[in-house]
Amino acid sequence: MVKSKNKESYNKIFSKLKDHHKWFENSIPLIASENVPSPAVREAIISDFGNRYAEGWPGERVYAGCIYIDEVETECMKLAKKLYKAKFADVRPVSGVVANLAIYSAFSDPGDIMLAPSIPAGGHISHGKKEHSGTAGLVHGLEIEFYPFDAEEMTIDVDKSKAKIKELEKSGRLPKLAMFGGSLFLFPHPVKELADFLKSYDIHINYDAAHVAGLIAGGKFQDPLREGADTMTMSTHKTLFGPQGGLVLGSKDHEEPIKKAMFPGLTSSHHIHHMAGKAIAFAEALEFGKDYANQILKNAKALGEELNNLGFRVLGESRGFTKSHQIAVNVLDYSDGGKVEAELEKANIIVNRQLIPGDIKAGRNYFHPGGIRLGVSELTRLGMKKGEMKQIANFIKEIVIEKKDPKKLLSKVKAFRKNYQKVHYCFDNKLGAYEYVKLR
Ligand SMILES: *Cc1c(COP(=O)(O)O)cnc(C)c1O
């Protein structure tokens, strides 16, 4: 019999998937936008919901066959509203980017202006300009104006932002939307401080909680909907418990335009299995979110302090390094963010390079920026505490400052990692965090 090339490819995919699981079992995952879901969420996303369509809204579907889907989606919305004390939730966005697009579509027209943080100031590409292929500019035709940023305080400058908005109004370019939130996000944004001012100009305020959704749910960051944000968007898998997806929240006044933007505007299928997974994650966050967020803040601070003690230039020093799950480190004393990322990966320490304030002016780019970004959400979910953060800071020092061969550290990293193989802050954790499930 001739060996099937197709079967070879088929087998290869499974073997790579297994390799990946094994690798993460032995790694220190510090990507701030990632997390590990509970076995319960994984069970939901392999259900038959993933093979169905449920276009529209529960009770108003376009297809039959949605009896149980409708019940789950209704529960999912109920849980989302409870978790964030919101009057309206749309759980259909398949990602954070799609959630932001729903806001752009519902509350602005192409050619309108949006205020947002620039990328070195922590902004996300979905808030970006057309010339950078940013979603807001490229897909919805928005013009972007950046908030003035205070690099010392690592947050939006309130007074300069007010002055900028006055200037924009004078030149006939008053923004329609104001976007808060970001991807490099160490400290809360001044929503409370700017909300009345923005509202006096009738500017719609959206808060993008993609990164900090789990901290907000746990009551450990700012509370944007109480501080004056009209709507809030997020990813459901960064500091929240997954699976990958998006969510939009608002008040009753925002319900109709958001629903129309989401369907038929931005979705046909909304990935029903992930919707079920989100419902599980919201229930977990309601039950365990406070403890989880509390531990995240302790861990992030401990990591920042230890890296600083070891000689690193950790951003936001004057404010205690962080009030979120993230730490940002300027590594220009040793090399650049791109090279550091690659070296650490050889020792199974997974981080990402990061543009930091000053990079663009100095001519540095995304491939070789001045910083790295570290997030502790996944390690915290695995049960790590302050002591483990110190050990991780030491591994990083050995590689980046002492320039030790990362390959030689590999066995130490694996040994360190061995005892953290379960997901914490969940109802059931029989399956290991990175245990590969074979169904064939
Ligand atoms: C990650 C991120 C997004 C995008 O979320 P996806 O779920 O990956 O589409 C949007 N906004 C911010 C601020 C982010 O950090």
The ligand as an SDF file (V2000), in Angstrom:
LIG
                    3D

 15 15  0  0  0  0  0  0  0  0999 V2000
   -5.9070   42.2240   22.8300 C   0  0  0  0  0  0  0  0  0  0  0  0
   -6.6070   43.5130   22.6540 C   0  0  0  0  0  0  0  0  0  0  0  0
   -7.6720   43.6300   21.7740 C   0  0  0  0  0  0  0  0  0  0  0  0
   -8.0010   42.5540   20.7990 C   0  0  0  0  0  0  0  0  0  0  0  0
   -8.6130   41.5040   21.2890 O   0  0  0  0  0  0  0  0  0  0  0  0
   -8.8310   40.1460   20.4520 P   0  0  0  0  0  0  0  0  0  0  0  0
   -9.7200   39.4340   21.3760 O   0  0  0  0  0  0  0  0  0  0  0  0
   -7.4970   39.5680   20.2550 O   0  0  0  0  0  0  0  0  0  0  0  0
   -9.4810   40.5210   19.1650 O   0  0  0  0  0  0  0  0  0  0  0  0
   -8.3910   44.8070   21.7500 C   0  0  0  0  0  0  0  0  0  0  0  0
   -8.0390   45.8360   22.5300 N   0  0  0  0  0  0  0  0  0  0  0  0
   -6.9880   45.7790   23.3560 C   0  0  0  0  0  0  0  0  0  0  0  0
   -6.6570   46.9570   24.1950 C   0  0  0  0  0  0  0  0  0  0  0  0
   -6.2220   44.6170   23.4290 C   0  0  0  0  0  0  0  0  0  0  0  0
   -5.1550   44.5740   24.2230 O   0  0  0  0  0  0  0  0  0  0  0  0
  1  2  1  0
  2  3  1  0
  2 14  2  0
  3  4  1  0
  3 10  2  0
  4  5  1  0
  5  6  1  0
  6  7  2  0
  6  8  1  0
  6  9  1  0
 10 11  1  0
 11 12  2  0
 12 13  1  0
 12 14  1  0
 14 15  1  0
M  END
$$$$
